[in-house]
Amino acid sequence: MKIAIPVENNQLFSHFGHCPAFALIEIDETSKKILSRTDLDAPPHEPGLLPPWLAERGVNLVVAGGIGARASDLFAKNGIKVISGVASASPEAIVSDFLSGTLKTGANCCNH
């Protein structure tokens, strides 16, 4: 499985569509281990671009602080699950919590 997390300064960036970069973290769900991390600069902001862009890179799950409803729908159409309302932390800490089943979510801080 490959997880995409929007980042700035190695912390989850709260506004998904305007993040400067993504941490793509590959995990082994069986052993519950992080296998690799690749950081990519985000493409220029363009509505509807990120779901296919991340799908082309093998992403299965997006973890976000805030993400719009339309973006969530587009991710679903590209076969990518979305978890929103996650507090800022390092990508490794977020993925570790996800793997252990302790990832906490709150309100989605995006309203569009």
C-alpha positions in Angstrom: 0.0 0.0 0.0 1.2 3.5 -0.7 0.0 6.5 1.4 0.3 10.2 0.2 0.6 12.9 2.9 0.8 16.6 2.0 3.8 18.1 3.7 5.7 21.2 4.5 8.7 21.2 6.8 8.2 17.5 7.3 4.8 18.0 8.9 1.3 17.3 7.6 0.2 20.5 5.7 -3.4 21.3 6.6 -4.7 22.5 3.2 -4.3 19.5 0.9 -4.8 21.2 -2.5 -2.2 23.9 -1.8 0.6 21.9 -0.3 4.2 22.3 -1.6 5.1 18.6 -1.5 3.9 15.1 -0.8 5.5 12.3 1.2 4.7 9.0 -0.5 5.1 6.3 2.0 5.0 2.6 1.0 3.9 0.2 3.8 3.6 -3.5 4.3 0.2 -4.0 5.8 0.9 -7.5 7.0 4.1 -6.7 8.9 2.8 -3.2 9.7 6.1 -1.6 8.6 7.2 1.4 6.6 9.1 0.2 3.6 10.1 3.4 1.9 9.5 7.2 1.7 9.7 9.3 -1.4 9.1 13.1 -1.3 7.8 14.8 -4.4 7.2 18.4 -5.2 3.5 19.0 -5.8 2.4 20.0 -9.3 1.0 23.5 -9.7 -2.5 23.9 -8.2 -5.1 22.9 -10.6 -8.6 21.7 -9.6 -9.0 18.0 -10.3 -5.3 17.3 -11.1 -4.1 15.7 -7.9 -6.3 12.5 -7.9 -5.1 11.2 -11.2 -1.5 12.5 -10.5 -1.3 10.5 -7.3 -3.1 7.5 -8.8 -0.4 7.3 -11.5 2.1 7.1 -8.7 0.4 4.1 -7.1 -1.2 5.8 -4.2 -4.0 3.9 -2.4 -4.7 6.2 0.5 -4.5 10.0 1.1 -4.2 11.3 4.7 -5.1 15.0 5.0 -5.9 17.6 7.6 -8.4 19.3 5.4 -9.7 18.3 1.9 -12.7 19.5 -0.1 -15.7 17.2 -0.7 -15.2 17.4 -4.5 -11.6 16.4 -4.2 -12.6 13.5 -1.9 -15.1 12.3 -4.6 -12.4 12.6 -7.3 -10.0 10.5 -5.2 -12.7 7.8 -4.7 -13.3 7.8 -8.5 -9.5 7.1 -8.9 -9.6 4.2 -6.4 -8.0 6.2 -3.6 -9.4 6.2 -0.1 -9.2 9.5 1.9 -8.8 10.0 5.7 -9.3 13.6 6.7 -9.2 15.6 9.9 -5.7 14.4 10.9 -3.6 16.7 13.1 -0.2 17.9 12.0 2.6 15.5 12.7 5.5 13.9 10.8 4.5 11.5 8.0 6.2 8.6 9.8 4.2 9.4 13.0 1.0 9.5 11.1 1.7 6.3 9.3 2.8 4.5 12.5 -0.5 5.6 14.1 -2.4 4.4 11.0 -0.7 1.0 11.1 -1.3 0.5 14.8 -5.0 1.5 14.5 -4.6 4.6 16.7 -4.8 7.4 14.1 -7.1 10.1 15.5 -9.2 12.2 13.2 -11.2 15.3 14.0 -13.1 17.8 11.9 -12.2 18.2 8.3 -10.8 21.8 8.3 -11.7 22.4 4.6 -15.2 23.6 3.6 -15.0 23.5 -0.2 
